[in-house]
Amino acid sequence: MTQNKFGVKLGVDMSHFRNNIVFGSGRDQRICPGQHLANTSLALNVMNLLWAFEFTPDETTQKKGTKIDIWNYQKGGFYMPAPFPCSIKPCSAAKVSIIEEQFSSTSSLFENFESGDLEIKDLDDHEQMWM
């Protein structure tokens, strides 16, 4: 079976798909030098979420028989979907176990970035107000 660039089944209408999410200020002709890192990070995070969780319409939406409008976006400075009700559940107990194990094994790495009880030195008054 031949695979297409978006990884969907053959025959699926891909005319509204895009593979060029733009990261940049939009004020000039320069592009973000980290756009490839941002695109890859975004793709990996989406893939991890889809691997681990089942996303479905919430019970109220299902009972009413209403469909979620996937083209309903908020207006403003950021282009993002409008909030919608959904249910997010782990795909399996095995995946929950993997997530919990990975969280436990990496939690200590992030302790240095939390203010908590750590003594933070050499901050001026302006920096201290954010702690």
NORDADA-V719297 format. One record per run of one state. SS is the DSSP state (helix for helix, strand for strand, loop for the rest). FROM is the first residue (numbers start at 0). TO is the last residue. If there is no record, write none. Layout:
ss=SS from=FROM to=TO
ss=SS from=FROM to=TO
//
This chain:
ss=loop from=0 to=33
ss=helix from=34 to=51
ss=strand from=52 to=56
ss=loop from=57 to=57
ss=helix from=58 to=63
ss=loop from=64 to=71
ss=strand from=72 to=72
ss=loop from=73 to=79
ss=strand from=80 to=80
ss=loop from=81 to=84
ss=strand from=85 to=89
ss=loop from=90 to=91
ss=helix from=92 to=112
ss=loop from=113 to=123
ss=helix from=124 to=127
ss=loop from=128 to=130
//
